[in-house]
Amino acid sequence: MTNTQQYLNDLNHPVGNVRLRAALSLGAHRGPDVVTALVDRLAVDDDFHVLEDLTWALAQQGEPAVPALLEMLRSEDPKRRRQAAHALSKMQRPDVAEHLDDAITDSNRDVAIKAYRAAAATESARVVDPLVSRLGDGDAEQRDALSSALRRLGKLGVPQLVAALSDDDADVRLHAVETLGHVGGPAADPAVEPLLPLTGDVDQELRVAAVMAIGQLSDDVAKEALEAVASSGPEDVASIARTLLTRA
């Protein structure tokens, strides 16, 4: 029996540490039988550490692993969809961007969160629209994951985030403001003009978020905008602007 075959057999061993070692070892082996075995185990294993090493081993396989992971991403089982999205997030392949729409909009929060990360890893403009469509959705963790994904995409997502500042949904507007703050300057500098009016919004949470987002832009851009808010904005945000200016 070859070493490869032994490792393939060990993927089904009842002891987690044996499966873990097999997954780590198979990261250095190639072939369709290796990909199939790793994906099959990824779909059913319940040991977190083994799952992470299976994910790593699949990432080492590169392009040959993509079709099987995309098929798994279409599974009816949310656990399998989640694991597939997680594995794809480690592969940084632009060619999977067009296949992530359904996962990004998945109703299962854990699948969606992993899909956001997989989308960001593609570094492709193709994923921006489906990501921005999720603004305002989910709990704090899900929203943070979306903001982080859009931050990684940087300037690619800024035009759509700016457009979302005028959305009818207050939650969408707030999340867009907060995300632009996460992106920060210089990538987010084009947002300064649409952000400035929001510092005078009737919604206190939104206007505070807007001035905080402006504070994350490039130094010169932020300084000029903060000076305007400090001199003519509502007192709560004017005070924040003055504080931010002292830190510049």
Accessible surface in RSA format (square Angstrom, percent):
REM  Atomic radii and reference values for relative SASA: ProtOr
REM  Chains: A
REM  Algorithm: Lee & Richards
REM  Probe-radius: 1.40
REM  Slices: 20
REM RES _ NUM      All-atoms   Total-Side   Main-Chain    Non-polar    All polar
REM                ABS   REL    ABS   REL    ABS   REL    ABS   REL    ABS   REL
RES MET A   1   165.12  85.5  73.62  48.7  91.50 217.9  88.16  75.0  76.95 102.0
RES THR A   2    93.94  66.8  84.52  85.7   9.43  22.5  86.03 115.6   7.91  12.0
RES ASN A   3   105.52  72.8  99.77  96.4   5.76  13.9   9.44  22.7  96.08  92.9
RES THR A   4    32.66  23.2  32.17  32.6   0.48   1.2  17.74  23.8  14.91  22.5
RES GLN A   5    76.90  43.0  76.05  55.6   0.85   2.0  25.21  53.7  51.69  39.2
RES GLN A   6    76.11  42.6  76.11  55.6   0.00   0.0  30.40  64.7  45.70  34.7
RES TYR A   7    60.08  28.1  60.08  34.2   0.00   0.0  25.23  19.0  34.86  43.0
RES LEU A   8    19.77  11.0  15.21  10.9   4.56  11.5  15.45  10.8   4.32  11.6
RES ASN A   9    65.40  45.1  51.88  50.1  13.53  32.6  22.35  53.8  43.06  41.6
RES ASP A  10    28.37  19.9  27.81  27.7   0.56   1.3   0.58   1.4  27.78  27.7
RES LEU A  11     2.10   1.2   2.10   1.5   0.00   0.0   2.10   1.5   0.00   0.0
RES ASN A  12   106.59  73.5  84.50  81.7  22.09  53.2  26.44  63.6  80.15  77.5
RES HIS A  13    64.57  35.3  58.90  40.9   5.67  14.5  35.74  36.8  28.82  33.5
RES PRO A  14   119.04  86.8  86.12  78.5  32.92 119.7  96.52  79.7  22.52 140.0
RES VAL A  15    76.47  50.3  72.64  65.8   3.83   9.2  76.47  66.4   0.00   0.0
RES GLY A  16    17.53  21.6   0.00   N/A  17.53  21.6   8.48  23.3   9.05  20.3
RES ASN A  17    97.01  66.9  94.70  91.5   2.31   5.6   9.85  23.7  87.16  84.2
RES VAL A  18    27.30  18.0  26.56  24.0   0.74   1.8  26.56  23.1   0.74   2.0
RES ARG A  19    18.32   7.7  18.32   9.3   0.00   0.0   0.19   0.3  18.13  11.0
RES LEU A  20    40.71  22.7  40.71  29.1   0.00   0.0  40.71  28.6   0.00   0.0
RES ARG A  21   139.98  58.8 138.30  70.5   1.68   4.0  65.58  89.6  74.39  45.1
RES ALA A  22     1.58   1.4   0.11   0.2   1.47   3.3   1.04   1.5   0.53   1.4
RES ALA A  23     0.00   0.0   0.00   0.0   0.00   0.0   0.00   0.0   0.00   0.0
RES LEU A  24    77.89  43.4  70.24  50.3   7.65  19.2  70.48  49.5   7.41  19.9
RES SER A  25    34.43  29.1  23.08  30.8  11.34  26.1  13.79  29.4  20.64  28.9
RES LEU A  26     0.00   0.0   0.00   0.0   0.00   0.0   0.00   0.0   0.00   0.0
RES GLY A  27     2.95   3.6   0.00   N/A   2.95   3.6   0.24   0.7   2.71   6.1
RES ALA A  28    86.39  79.4  53.27  82.2  33.12  75.3  60.38  85.0  26.01  68.9
RES HIS A  29    47.79  26.1  43.39  30.2   4.40  11.3  26.17  27.0  21.62  25.2
RES ARG A  30   139.19  58.4 111.95  57.1  27.25  64.9  64.50  88.2  74.69  45.3
RES GLY A  31    24.10  29.7   0.00   N/A  24.10  29.7  18.82  51.6   5.28  11.8
RES PRO A  32   116.16  84.7 109.22  99.6   6.94  25.2 115.02  95.0   1.14   7.1
RES ASP A  33    80.09  56.1  69.52  69.2  10.58  25.0  43.19 101.7  36.90  36.8
RES VAL A  34     0.20   0.1   0.20   0.2   0.00   0.0   0.20   0.2   0.00   0.0
RES VAL A  35     8.52   5.6   8.52   7.7   0.00   0.0   8.52   7.4   0.00   0.0
RES THR A  36    75.97  54.0  73.04  74.0   2.93   7.0  50.52  67.9  25.45  38.5
RES ALA A  37    24.62  22.6  16.66  25.7   7.96  18.1  22.43  31.6   2.19   5.8
RES LEU A  38     0.00   0.0   0.00   0.0   0.00   0.0   0.00   0.0   0.00   0.0
RES VAL A  39    14.67   9.7  14.67  13.3   0.00   0.0  14.67  12.7   0.00   0.0
RES ASP A  40    85.04  59.6  78.97  78.6   6.06  14.3  29.18  68.7  55.85  55.7
RES ARG A  41    41.94  17.6  39.81  20.3   2.12   5.1   3.56   4.9  38.38  23.3
RES LEU A  42     0.07   0.0   0.00   0.0   0.07   0.2   0.00   0.0   0.07   0.2
RES ALA A  43    12.31  11.3   8.31  12.8   4.00   9.1   8.49  12.0   3.82  10.1
RES VAL A  44    78.34  51.5  57.74  52.3  20.60  49.6  61.59  53.5  16.75  45.4
RES ASP A  45     0.38   0.3   0.02   0.0   0.36   0.8   0.36   0.8   0.02   0.0
RES ASP A  46   122.69  85.9  93.82  93.4  28.87  68.3  29.48  69.4  93.21  93.0
RES ASP A  47    45.03  31.5  38.82  38.6   6.20  14.7  12.36  29.1  32.66  32.6
RES PHE A  48   133.45  66.8 126.54  78.4   6.91  18.0 127.82  77.5   5.63  16.1
RES HIS A  49   117.19  64.1 115.60  80.4   1.59   4.1  70.12  72.3  47.07  54.8
RES VAL A  50     0.44   0.3   0.44   0.4   0.00   0.0   0.44   0.4   0.00   0.0
RES LEU A  51    16.79   9.3  16.79  12.0   0.00   0.0  16.79  11.8   0.00   0.0
RES GLU A  52    60.04  34.5  55.31  41.8   4.73  11.3  22.14  42.8  37.89  30.9
RES ASP A  53    26.18  18.3  26.18  26.1   0.00   0.0   0.15   0.3  26.03  26.0
RES LEU A  54     0.00   0.0   0.00   0.0   0.00   0.0   0.00   0.0   0.00   0.0
RES THR A  55     2.25   1.6   2.25   2.3   0.00   0.0   2.25   3.0   0.00   0.0
RES TRP A  56   110.86  44.5 106.92  51.8   3.94   9.2  89.49  47.7  21.37  34.7
RES ALA A  57     0.00   0.0   0.00   0.0   0.00   0.0   0.00   0.0   0.00   0.0
RES LEU A  58     0.04   0.0   0.04   0.0   0.00   0.0   0.04   0.0   0.00   0.0
RES ALA A  59    24.21  22.3   8.67  13.4  15.54  35.3   8.67  12.2  15.54  41.2
RES GLN A  60    66.94  37.4  51.86  37.9  15.09  35.9   5.65  12.0  61.30  46.5
RES GLN A  61     7.83   4.4   0.77   0.6   7.06  16.8   0.19   0.4   7.65   5.8
RES GLY A  62    20.88  25.7   0.00   N/A  20.88  25.7  20.88  57.3   0.00   0.0
RES GLU A  63    92.08  52.9  89.10  67.4   2.98   7.1  35.22  68.1  56.86  46.4
RES PRO A  64    82.31  60.0  63.79  58.2  18.52  67.3  70.69  58.4  11.62  72.2
RES ALA A  65     0.00   0.0   0.00   0.0   0.00   0.0   0.00   0.0   0.00   0.0
RES VAL A  66     9.85   6.5   9.85   8.9   0.00   0.0   9.85   8.6   0.00   0.0
RES PRO A  67    79.40  57.9  70.82  64.6   8.58  31.2  75.31  62.2   4.09  25.4
RES ALA A  68    29.55  27.2  22.81  35.2   6.74  15.3  26.68  37.6   2.87   7.6
RES LEU A  69     0.00   0.0   0.00   0.0   0.00   0.0   0.00   0.0   0.00   0.0
RES LEU A  70    16.80   9.4  16.37  11.7   0.42   1.1  16.37  11.5   0.42   1.1
RES GLU A  71   116.24  66.7 111.73  84.5   4.51  10.7  30.83  59.6  85.41  69.7
RES MET A  72    13.82   7.2   6.66   4.4   7.16  17.1  13.46  11.4   0.36   0.5
RES LEU A  73    11.96   6.7   5.97   4.3   5.99  15.1   5.97   4.2   5.99  16.1
RES ARG A  74   165.29  69.4 135.16  68.9  30.12  71.7  76.28 104.2  89.01  53.9
RES SER A  75    27.68  23.4  14.52  19.4  13.15  30.3  18.04  38.4   9.64  13.5
RES GLU A  76   171.08  98.2 145.54 110.1  25.55  60.8  64.72 125.2 106.36  86.8
RES ASP A  77    56.68  39.7  50.92  50.7   5.76  13.6  22.77  53.6  33.91  33.8
RES PRO A  78    54.40  39.6  53.45  48.7   0.95   3.5  53.74  44.4   0.66   4.1
RES LYS A  79    79.92  39.0  74.38  45.6   5.54  13.2  62.61  56.4  17.31  18.4
RES ARG A  80    88.58  37.2  88.38  45.1   0.20   0.5   3.98   5.4  84.59  51.3
RES ARG A  81    39.22  16.5  39.22  20.0   0.00   0.0  12.43  17.0  26.79  16.2
RES ARG A  82    77.30  32.5  77.30  39.4   0.00   0.0  17.14  23.4  60.16  36.5
RES GLN A  83     6.06   3.4   6.06   4.4   0.00   0.0   0.28   0.6   5.78   4.4
RES ALA A  84     0.00   0.0   0.00   0.0   0.00   0.0   0.00   0.0   0.00   0.0
RES ALA A  85     0.00   0.0   0.00   0.0   0.00   0.0   0.00   0.0   0.00   0.0
RES HIS A  86    12.87   7.0  12.87   8.9   0.00   0.0  11.20  11.5   1.66   1.9
RES ALA A  87     0.39   0.4   0.25   0.4   0.14   0.3   0.25   0.4   0.14   0.4
RES LEU A  88     1.85   1.0   0.35   0.2   1.50   3.8   0.35   0.2   1.50   4.0
RES SER A  89    14.46  12.2   5.92   7.9   8.54  19.7   2.39   5.1  12.06  16.9
RES LYS A  90   109.12  53.2  85.93  52.7  23.18  55.2  37.93  34.1  71.19  75.8
RES MET A  91    21.50  11.1   1.91   1.3  19.59  46.6   5.97   5.1  15.53  20.6
RES GLN A  92   110.79  62.0  93.69  68.5  17.10  40.7  17.74  37.8  93.05  70.6
RES ARG A  93    59.27  24.9  57.69  29.4   1.58   3.8   6.73   9.2  52.54  31.8
RES PRO A  94    90.16  65.7  81.88  74.6   8.29  30.1  81.88  67.6   8.29  51.5
RES ASP A  95    73.02  51.1  55.37  55.1  17.65  41.7  49.29 116.0  23.73  23.7
RES VAL A  96     2.09   1.4   2.09   1.9   0.00   0.0   2.09   1.8   0.00   0.0
RES ALA A  97     1.99   1.8   1.95   3.0   0.04   0.1   1.95   2.7   0.04   0.1
RES GLU A  98   110.95  63.7  93.84  71.0  17.11  40.7  16.18  31.3  94.77  77.4
RES HIS A  99    85.42  46.7  65.71  45.7  19.70  50.4  43.97  45.3  41.45  48.2
RES LEU A 100     0.00   0.0   0.00   0.0   0.00   0.0   0.00   0.0   0.00   0.0
RES ASP A 101    48.17  33.7  47.24  47.0   0.94   2.2  22.75  53.5  25.42  25.4
RES ASP A 102   121.84  85.3 114.99 114.4   6.85  16.2  37.01  87.1  84.83  84.6
RES ALA A 103     4.49   4.1   0.52   0.8   3.97   9.0   3.05   4.3   1.45   3.8
RES ILE A 104     0.00   0.0   0.00   0.0   0.00   0.0   0.00   0.0   0.00   0.0
RES THR A 105    70.22  49.9  50.21  50.9  20.01  47.7  36.05  48.4  34.17  51.7
RES ASP A 106    16.47  11.5  10.25  10.2   6.22  14.7   7.14  16.8   9.33   9.3
RES SER A 107   118.46 100.1  79.18 105.7  39.28  90.5  54.26 115.5  64.20  89.9
RES ASN A 108    48.80  33.7  41.65  40.3   7.15  17.2  11.70  28.2  37.09  35.9
RES ARG A 109    81.09  34.0  76.88  39.2   4.21  10.0  54.24  74.1  26.84  16.3
RES ASP A 110    58.29  40.8  56.85  56.6   1.45   3.4   6.74  15.9  51.55  51.4
RES VAL A 111     0.00   0.0   0.00   0.0   0.00   0.0   0.00   0.0   0.00   0.0
RES ALA A 112     0.00   0.0   0.00   0.0   0.00   0.0   0.00   0.0   0.00   0.0
RES ILE A 113     7.31   4.2   7.31   5.4   0.00   0.0   7.31   5.3   0.00   0.0
RES LYS A 114    24.15  11.8  24.15  14.8   0.00   0.0   5.64   5.1  18.51  19.7
RES ALA A 115     0.00   0.0   0.00   0.0   0.00   0.0   0.00   0.0   0.00   0.0
RES TYR A 116     0.86   0.4   0.86   0.5   0.00   0.0   0.01   0.0   0.85   1.1
RES ARG A 117   103.85  43.6 101.05  51.5   2.80   6.7  40.89  55.9  62.96  38.2
RES ALA A 118     0.54   0.5   0.03   0.1   0.51   1.2   0.03   0.0   0.51   1.3
RES ALA A 119     0.00   0.0   0.00   0.0   0.00   0.0   0.00   0.0   0.00   0.0
RES ALA A 120     2.72   2.5   2.72   4.2   0.00   0.0   2.72   3.8   0.00   0.0
RES ALA A 121     2.85   2.6   0.37   0.6   2.48   5.6   0.37   0.5   2.48   6.6
RES THR A 122     2.50   1.8   0.69   0.7   1.81   4.3   0.69   0.9   1.81   2.7
RES GLU A 123   112.98  64.9  93.93  71.1  19.04  45.3  25.05  48.5  87.92  71.8
RES SER A 124    22.44  19.0  16.42  21.9   6.02  13.9  10.34  22.0  12.10  17.0
RES ALA A 125    62.60  57.6  48.28  74.5  14.32  32.6  48.46  68.2  14.15  37.5
RES ARG A 126   106.39  44.7  90.85  46.3  15.55  37.0  56.22  76.8  50.17  30.4
RES VAL A 127     0.00   0.0   0.00   0.0   0.00   0.0   0.00   0.0   0.00   0.0
RES VAL A 128     0.27   0.2   0.27   0.2   0.00   0.0   0.27   0.2   0.00   0.0
RES ASP A 129    93.07  65.2  85.85  85.5   7.22  17.1  31.01  73.0  62.07  61.9
RES PRO A 130    16.62  12.1  11.23  10.2   5.39  19.6  16.51  13.6   0.10   0.6
RES LEU A 131     0.00   0.0   0.00   0.0   0.00   0.0   0.00   0.0   0.00   0.0
RES VAL A 132    22.37  14.7  18.46  16.7   3.92   9.4  18.46  16.0   3.92  10.6
RES SER A 133    72.23  61.0  37.51  50.1  34.72  80.0  47.72 101.6  24.51  34.3
RES ARG A 134    29.08  12.2  28.55  14.6   0.53   1.3   6.42   8.8  22.66  13.7
RES LEU A 135     3.59   2.0   0.50   0.4   3.08   7.7   0.50   0.4   3.08   8.3
RES GLY A 136    11.43  14.1   0.00   N/A  11.43  14.1   1.42   3.9  10.01  22.4
RES ASP A 137    55.84  39.1  50.91  50.7   4.93  11.7  10.51  24.7  45.34  45.2
RES GLY A 138    44.60  55.0   0.00   N/A  44.60  55.0  21.94  60.2  22.67  50.8
RES ASP A 139    71.44  50.0  57.23  57.0  14.21  33.6  45.63 107.4  25.81  25.7
RES ALA A 140    75.33  69.3  64.02  98.8  11.30  25.7  69.18  97.4   6.15  16.3
RES GLU A 141    98.99  56.8  90.87  68.7   8.12  19.3  37.44  72.4  61.55  50.3
RES GLN A 142     7.05   3.9   7.01   5.1   0.04   0.1   0.73   1.6   6.32   4.8
RES ARG A 143    57.17  24.0  56.69  28.9   0.47   1.1  18.35  25.1  38.81  23.5
RES ASP A 144    86.48  60.6  84.84  84.4   1.63   3.9  25.37  59.7  61.11  60.9
RES ALA A 145     6.93   6.4   1.03   1.6   5.89  13.4   6.15   8.7   0.77   2.0
RES LEU A 146     1.46   0.8   1.46   1.0   0.00   0.0   1.46   1.0   0.00   0.0
RES SER A 147     4.19   3.5   4.19   5.6   0.00   0.0   0.97   2.1   3.22   4.5
RES SER A 148    69.89  59.1  62.10  82.9   7.80  18.0  32.61  69.5  37.28  52.2
RES ALA A 149     3.92   3.6   0.02   0.0   3.90   8.9   3.55   5.0   0.37   1.0
RES LEU A 150     0.27   0.2   0.02   0.0   0.25   0.6   0.02   0.0   0.25   0.7
RES ARG A 151   143.08  60.1 134.09  68.4   8.99  21.4  22.59  30.9 120.48  73.0
RES ARG A 152   110.87  46.6  79.55  40.6  31.32  74.6  44.54  60.9  66.33  40.2
RES LEU A 153     8.52   4.7   0.02   0.0   8.49  21.4   2.16   1.5   6.36  17.1
RES GLY A 154    14.54  17.9   0.00   N/A  14.54  17.9  14.42  39.6   0.12   0.3
RES LYS A 155   153.75  75.0 144.72  88.8   9.03  21.5  87.03  78.3  66.72  71.1
RES LEU A 156    67.94  37.8  55.89  40.0  12.05  30.3  59.96  42.1   7.98  21.5
RES GLY A 157     0.34   0.4   0.00   N/A   0.34   0.4   0.34   0.9   0.00   0.0
RES VAL A 158     5.09   3.4   5.09   4.6   0.00   0.0   5.09   4.4   0.00   0.0
RES PRO A 159    88.03  64.2  74.22  67.7  13.81  50.2  81.54  67.3   6.49  40.3
RES GLN A 160    54.08  30.2  50.34  36.8   3.74   8.9  24.70  52.6  29.38  22.3
RES LEU A 161     0.29   0.2   0.29   0.2   0.00   0.0   0.29   0.2   0.00   0.0
RES VAL A 162    38.09  25.1  34.02  30.8   4.07   9.8  34.02  29.6   4.07  11.0
RES ALA A 163    67.50  62.1  49.56  76.5  17.94  40.8  59.86  84.3   7.64  20.3
RES ALA A 164     9.84   9.1   4.14   6.4   5.70  13.0   9.63  13.6   0.22   0.6
RES LEU A 165     9.97   5.6   6.10   4.4   3.87   9.7   6.26   4.4   3.71  10.0
RES SER A 166    93.58  79.1  67.62  90.2  25.96  59.8  50.18 106.9  43.40  60.8
RES ASP A 167    55.82  39.1  46.26  46.0   9.56  22.6   8.55  20.1  47.26  47.1
RES ASP A 168   146.33 102.5 116.60 116.1  29.73  70.3  41.12  96.8 105.21 104.9
RES ASP A 169    70.35  49.3  62.43  62.1   7.92  18.7  22.59  53.2  47.76  47.6
RES ALA A 170    49.04  45.1  42.07  64.9   6.97  15.8  42.27  59.5   6.76  17.9
RES ASP A 171    69.71  48.8  69.01  68.7   0.70   1.7   3.68   8.7  66.03  65.8
RES VAL A 172    24.07  15.8  24.07  21.8   0.00   0.0  24.07  20.9   0.00   0.0
RES ARG A 173    55.08  23.1  55.08  28.1   0.00   0.0   9.45  12.9  45.64  27.7
RES LEU A 174    22.36  12.5  22.36  16.0   0.00   0.0  22.36  15.7   0.00   0.0
RES HIS A 175     1.62   0.9   1.53   1.1   0.09   0.2   1.62   1.7   0.00   0.0
RES ALA A 176     0.00   0.0   0.00   0.0   0.00   0.0   0.00   0.0   0.00   0.0
RES VAL A 177     0.00   0.0   0.00   0.0   0.00   0.0   0.00   0.0   0.00   0.0
RES GLU A 178    71.97  41.3  63.48  48.0   8.50  20.2  25.34  49.0  46.63  38.1
RES THR A 179     0.00   0.0   0.00   0.0   0.00   0.0   0.00   0.0   0.00   0.0
RES LEU A 180     0.32   0.2   0.09   0.1   0.23   0.6   0.30   0.2   0.02   0.1
RES GLY A 181    11.19  13.8   0.00   N/A  11.19  13.8   6.38  17.5   4.81  10.8
RES HIS A 182    86.62  47.3  77.31  53.7   9.32  23.8  50.73  52.3  35.89  41.8
RES VAL A 183    18.95  12.5   0.86   0.8  18.09  43.6   0.88   0.8  18.07  49.0
RES GLY A 184     7.70   9.5   0.00   N/A   7.70   9.5   7.48  20.5   0.22   0.5
RES GLY A 185    27.26  33.6   0.00   N/A  27.26  33.6   0.14   0.4  27.13  60.8
RES PRO A 186   105.98  77.2  97.88  89.2   8.11  29.5  97.96  80.9   8.02  49.9
RES ALA A 187    30.49  28.0  20.12  31.0  10.38  23.6  28.41  40.0   2.09   5.5
RES ALA A 188     0.00   0.0   0.00   0.0   0.00   0.0   0.00   0.0   0.00   0.0
RES ASP A 189    26.70  18.7  24.12  24.0   2.58   6.1  15.10  35.5  11.61  11.6
RES PRO A 190    92.51  67.4  66.31  60.5  26.20  95.2  78.75  65.0  13.76  85.5
RES ALA A 191     0.00   0.0   0.00   0.0   0.00   0.0   0.00   0.0   0.00   0.0
RES VAL A 192    25.70  16.9  25.70  23.3   0.00   0.0  25.70  22.3   0.00   0.0
RES GLU A 193   135.61  77.9 127.52  96.5   8.09  19.3  41.89  81.0  93.73  76.5
RES PRO A 194    43.72  31.9  30.40  27.7  13.32  48.4  39.19  32.4   4.53  28.2
RES LEU A 195     0.12   0.1   0.12   0.1   0.00   0.0   0.12   0.1   0.00   0.0
RES LEU A 196    54.97  30.6  50.25  35.9   4.72  11.9  50.60  35.5   4.37  11.8
RES PRO A 197    94.75  69.1  69.60  63.4  25.15  91.4  82.68  68.3  12.08  75.1
RES LEU A 198    22.75  12.7  22.61  16.2   0.14   0.4  22.75  16.0   0.00   0.0
RES THR A 199     7.99   5.7   7.99   8.1   0.00   0.0   0.00   0.0   7.99  12.1
RES GLY A 200    45.20  55.7   0.00   N/A  45.20  55.7  18.40  50.5  26.80  60.0
RES ASP A 201    36.38  25.5  28.01  27.9   8.37  19.8   7.43  17.5  28.95  28.9
RES VAL A 202   148.99  98.0 121.10 109.6  27.89  67.2 127.01 110.4  21.98  59.6
RES ASP A 203    58.69  41.1  50.80  50.6   7.89  18.7  21.12  49.7  37.57  37.5
RES GLN A 204   100.43  56.2  95.95  70.1   4.48  10.7  22.45  47.8  77.99  59.1
RES GLU A 205   106.78  61.3  97.79  74.0   8.99  21.4  37.47  72.5  69.31  56.6
RES LEU A 206     4.35   2.4   4.19   3.0   0.16   0.4   4.19   2.9   0.16   0.4
RES ARG A 207    39.87  16.7  39.87  20.3   0.00   0.0   0.57   0.8  39.30  23.8
RES VAL A 208    42.39  27.9  42.39  38.4   0.00   0.0  42.39  36.8   0.00   0.0
RES ALA A 209    14.53  13.4   6.67  10.3   7.86  17.9  12.77  18.0   1.76   4.7
RES ALA A 210     0.00   0.0   0.00   0.0   0.00   0.0   0.00   0.0   0.00   0.0
RES VAL A 211     0.00   0.0   0.00   0.0   0.00   0.0   0.00   0.0   0.00   0.0
RES MET A 212    83.45  43.2  82.39  54.5   1.06   2.5  76.16  64.8   7.29   9.7
RES ALA A 213     3.10   2.9   0.87   1.3   2.24   5.1   2.53   3.6   0.57   1.5
RES ILE A 214     0.00   0.0   0.00   0.0   0.00   0.0   0.00   0.0   0.00   0.0
RES GLY A 215    23.06  28.4   0.00   N/A  23.06  28.4   0.49   1.3  22.57  50.5
RES GLN A 216    94.78  53.0  81.38  59.5  13.40  31.9  15.54  33.1  79.24  60.1
RES LEU A 217     8.74   4.9   0.38   0.3   8.37  21.0   0.54   0.4   8.21  22.1
RES SER A 218    32.37  27.4  23.87  31.9   8.49  19.6  28.30  60.3   4.06   5.7
RES ASP A 219   119.54  83.7 109.44 108.9  10.10  23.9  32.92  77.5  86.62  86.4
RES ASP A 220   119.16  83.5 110.41 109.9   8.76  20.7  35.81  84.3  83.35  83.1
RES VAL A 221    46.61  30.7  40.77  36.9   5.84  14.1  45.35  39.4   1.26   3.4
RES ALA A 222     7.10   6.5   7.10  11.0   0.00   0.0   7.10  10.0   0.00   0.0
RES LYS A 223   106.27  51.8 104.98  64.4   1.29   3.1  48.73  43.9  57.55  61.3
RES GLU A 224   130.29  74.8 126.39  95.6   3.90   9.3  43.40  83.9  86.89  70.9
RES ALA A 225     3.56   3.3   1.35   2.1   2.21   5.0   3.56   5.0   0.00   0.0
RES LEU A 226     5.77   3.2   5.77   4.1   0.00   0.0   5.77   4.1   0.00   0.0
RES GLU A 227    80.26  46.1  74.54  56.4   5.72  13.6  28.76  55.6  51.50  42.0
RES ALA A 228    44.64  41.0  35.95  55.5   8.68  19.7  43.88  61.8   0.76   2.0
RES VAL A 229     4.27   2.8   1.51   1.4   2.77   6.7   4.27   3.7   0.00   0.0
RES ALA A 230    19.11  17.6   9.54  14.7   9.57  21.8   9.68  13.6   9.43  25.0
RES SER A 231    96.33  81.4  54.67  73.0  41.66  96.0  50.11 106.7  46.22  64.8
RES SER A 232    97.97  82.8  60.93  81.3  37.04  85.3  47.06 100.2  50.91  71.3
RES GLY A 233    21.63  26.7   0.00   N/A  21.63  26.7   7.01  19.2  14.62  32.7
RES PRO A 234    52.65  38.4  39.03  35.6  13.62  49.5  51.76  42.7   0.89   5.5
RES GLU A 235   116.82  67.1 107.31  81.2   9.51  22.6  69.90 135.2  46.92  38.3
RES ASP A 236    41.46  29.0  28.28  28.1  13.18  31.2  35.44  83.4   6.03   6.0
RES VAL A 237     0.00   0.0   0.00   0.0   0.00   0.0   0.00   0.0   0.00   0.0
RES ALA A 238     2.50   2.3   2.50   3.9   0.00   0.0   2.50   3.5   0.00   0.0
RES SER A 239    49.14  41.5  47.91  63.9   1.23   2.8  12.65  26.9  36.49  51.1
RES ILE A 240    43.84  24.9  41.88  31.2   1.96   4.7  43.84  31.6   0.00   0.0
RES ALA A 241     0.00   0.0   0.00   0.0   0.00   0.0   0.00   0.0   0.00   0.0
RES ARG A 242   102.48  43.0 100.55  51.3   1.93   4.6  56.73  77.5  45.74  27.7
RES THR A 243    59.59  42.4  55.52  56.3   4.07   9.7  35.03  47.0  24.56  37.1
RES LEU A 244    24.02  13.4  19.04  13.6   4.98  12.5  19.04  13.4   4.98  13.4
RES LEU A 245    42.22  23.5  29.00  20.7  13.22  33.2  29.20  20.5  13.02  35.0
RES THR A 246   113.06  80.4  75.43  76.5  37.62  89.7  74.75 100.4  38.31  57.9
RES ARG A 247   181.40  76.2 144.87  73.8  36.52  87.0  58.89  80.5 122.51  74.2
RES ALA A 248   100.07  92.0  26.78  41.3  73.29 166.7  65.76  92.6  34.31  90.9
END  Absolute sums over single chains surface
CHAIN  1 A    11802.4       9778.0       2024.4       6089.0       5713.3
END  Absolute sums over all chains
TOTAL         11802.4       9778.0       2024.4       6089.0       5713.3
